[in-house]
Amino acid sequence: MKVCIAGSMQYAQKMFEISKELRKRGHIPIASKFLDSYLGDKTDEEREAIKLDHKYNHDAIREFWKPMRDGADAILLLNYDKHGIKNYIGGNSFLEMGFAHVLEMKIFLMNPIPDMPYYGTEIIAMNPVVINGDLDKIA
């Protein structure tokens, strides 16, 4: 299965590690083409500056949309705690979930649906499969 890996680029190292684990399980992981820029010893502030550059100057949102549109089967959203919110899903990740929903892809969440104002009901309506950290549940 071709699985797009999405989530905050603050967790780029986890994306990289999960890509390796998915590959071991026979999947084809698809991460942002910018992933390598976030790896290594960087502060959250440095990662944020890189993220903004990619969004504003390199059309990062469309760059991730393309592999989704061109044959991915599923999206795995890495929703870890952030900004004091358990299992946080940010705006860009929510967009990517929406793209996946419209494309009729399977949607997997690493952790339970967060209790977030404004778009919690929309997340529920997209009917994601919560895997609770178990990559073997991706099928």
Disulfide bonds with the S-S distance in Angstrom:
none
